[in-house]
Amino acid sequence: MVAHSTPTRSLEQRPIVLVLVPLAAALAAVGVLSLMGGSTGWWSLGEVLTGLGHTFGLIENGEALMQVKFELRLHRLLTALGVGASLALSGGLLQGVFRNDLASPGIIGITSGASLGAVCAIVAVGGGGGGLMLQRLPLGAATLVSLSALGGGLLLAAAVTLAARRAGRISVATLLLVGIAANATVAGFLVLIQYGLLEQFEMAKSTLLWGYGNLDDRSTYHVRLVWGGLLAALAFVPFVARELDLLAGGEEDAASLGVNVMRVTWLALLAATIAASTSVAGAGPIGFVGLVAPHVCRAFVGRAHRRLLPACLLVGPLFLVGLELAQRSAFPGARLPTGVLMALVGGPLFFVLLMRQRHELDEL
Amino acid sequence: MSAAPESPSEQSQVVARAVTYRHPQAEKDCLHGIDLALAGGELVCVIGPNGGGKSTLLRLMAGLIEPSGGGIELNGSSVRRLAPRARARAIALVPQGLARLPRSLVRDFVAGGRYSHLGRFGTPGPEDRAAVDTALESAELTSEARRPMAELSGGQRQRALIARALAQDSPLLLVDEPTNSLDPAHQLSIFELIAGQACLGRAVVVVTHDLNLASQFATRLCLLDAGRILCSGRPDEVLRPEVLEPVYGSRMHFGELPSSLPPGVRPFVLPWSS
């Protein structure tokens, strides 16, 4: 029968390892290439391995300046891997909770809430200047910025979700519209803060640079922050993955199958918010990874979250690091902030996704 | 027979006592003092006009919503106090339809019914796989197990919904309008499948508009109108002009067919414009 050879069937039945192993290999290759190429020129594989050896204390003598440059690249890569995985995981969780493939940390307000929280904290602690901002701040102040980002993300995500919830159900159309309103309001506050800081150049530069979404000049602090958030969010996944599959038929249907719908909804939202907010705290707002990565994953592994979420953890960083590598290779002179690059590529991709989902959107 | 709700008996598996319900923000109750008792092996069909509260009663019995007054007990404990998984092991609900058609394979969809039997991190064991196989076989879907849900016909989708509920392996089965938009052959086979579950000892409640299928398969009918049970009894006690005409109007034709089941004849009712 023709029906027995549909792509959906083969996707759901294909062993997940056959997808994850090639993805992991591709990510490793892109990671090594990204360590080899950077704004300070291309290095050989041997030089990269030497740098790694130094970092892990396997090689003693070496050139100190070279090592500093290498570690900047390494921190940038590790932060990018964590940010890509966090945003993709966050998007995968949110699309499951809201049963809508257009949900993402940006659309429901997590990103803008975390940005507002972070910017308020930056202003409160007196800036820090440029990309090295968190590194230049004392650890307590940097922690305040991170916690403030997390708090902002949690507050706005909870507010948007509660506003879209009526009689125990979340209306997806209302959610997206409330998200637009919340994002617009936060954007207004961010511009207001920047306007108020125009006279203080360093502070204005700090908040403006923050808004671009940037992976340059990262330190071990950023790496720990982003990976800490990612691991914390991952701890929730075993408690929600199977349940998110059952939510596909609606909240009441899932409840009749024994799913504690309220608990799953809030746990998944919390995990998605922790992942995305710590990513914003570590690298500023970077859009579209959380939206696009789960779509790409579904094409390879199907819709079951126990397969989808692990794939997101690899496709998100592959998308982020791969695009950056492609941009640096194609236009070596142009140094685009990561958030800007993602918007330039992710925006048109989002448009394509919208057009492909027209039949579902028209029913909203 | 009118206005004669039955008295809940001791050995019943599920007992609704004086259940009232008011929708959030509504000004009036939509169910008033409903008493209904049901034991294993019984198939009760709830009939009545649209908007009479049939589906709401089913959602209350499934423990999905809280009654405004009274309570529903399953073997002595309130269904609302059961933990979600324990409730799903005890009560299975076949909804009229789903908010969105799942994009999974038929077997994976039916396996969703085993969720309440799995451990927290547990993967399905041999018992779960056997329960899914049995449910697929009962619903005659074994040969469709590897097909995507989206490819099934309306009748097959309804069977898949029932199969998922059967996989829950619960003593109480609640079914909401299972034969809507199905052709007569599929209507019959769906009811045969459901009635078979009652024969296996499950307590079954079916909400339906089809008076004749209800007449043919139910051990008992409950006529629900405007939130009250107007009449409850054997099909030949309920499907009578003096009971139905005040509810449905007089444009109906009543008759009887012989039956192998007690009481020996089964009434039929046809909407008839004359």
Interface residues (C-beta under 8 A of the other chain):
Chain A: A3 H4 T6 T8 R9 E12 Q13 R99 A167 P238 F239 R242 E243 D245 L246 A248 G249 G250 E252 D253 A255 S256 L257 G258 V259 N260 R303 A304
Chain B: P24 R59 A62 L64 P84 R85 A86 R87 A88 R89 I91 A92 L93 P95 L98 A99 R100 P102 R103 S104 L105 D108 G112 G113 Y115 S116 L118 R120 F121 R146 R147 P148 A150 E151 R164 Q168
